[in-house]
Amino acid sequence: MFISIFFLLMGVWGISSPYSWWLIGESWKSKRADGPSTFFIWSTRIIGIVFVLIGISGIVGTLISPI
């Protein structure tokens, strides 16, 4: 359940603020860090959507399972 919530939060963060993902994870890798490319922004949002779906399915699966 905690991992599902983590995925959900990371997905929402990726969808809402791809620039901060770039700032934390990618900006230090380039000498000329002007900002993230359009491709990076869209791919981060798509990955964020996938993370949200994984998080929701994990939460629903945990709540439905008869354990």
N, C-alpha and C positions, 0 to 999 in steps of 0.2 A: 504494500500500500504506500509506503514512504517513497519507494522508487517511482511509482506511478505519479505521485504528487510532484516529485522532483522533475519528471519529464514534462508534466503539465506546466509547471512554472517556467521551466527553461523554454518551452515552446511559446508561451505567451510573451516572454521576454524577447525571443527571436523575432516574433511577428511584429511586436510593437516598437522595438528599438534595434534594428540591425546595425546601426552606426556604432552603438556601444559594444556590440560583439566584435566589430572590426577594430575598434579602438583598443580593446583588451587583448584580442587574440592575433591580430594581423598587422597592426600599424607599426609595430616595432621591427617587423621583418623587412621593411623597405626604407631606403634612404630618403626617398621623396614621397612622404606620406601625405598626399593632398586630401585623401578621403577614399572611401570604398567605391568600387566600380558599381555600375548598375547591375551587372551580373551577380556580384557578391550580395548586393541588397536583396535581389529577387531570390537567389538560391538560399539565403539565410531565412527569408520568409517562408519559402517552401519547406525547408527543413523544420522550421518552427511549427508549421501546420502538421507535419508528420509527427513531431514530438507531442503536440496536443492530442492528436488521435491516439497515439500509444498510451499517453497518460490517462485519457478518458476510458479507453478499453481496459486498461489495468485496474482502474478504480471500479468500473462496472463489473469486471470479472471477479474481483475480490468480494464485492458486495453480494454477488449472485451465488458464488461457490458455497456448497453446503458444509464447509469445514467448521 
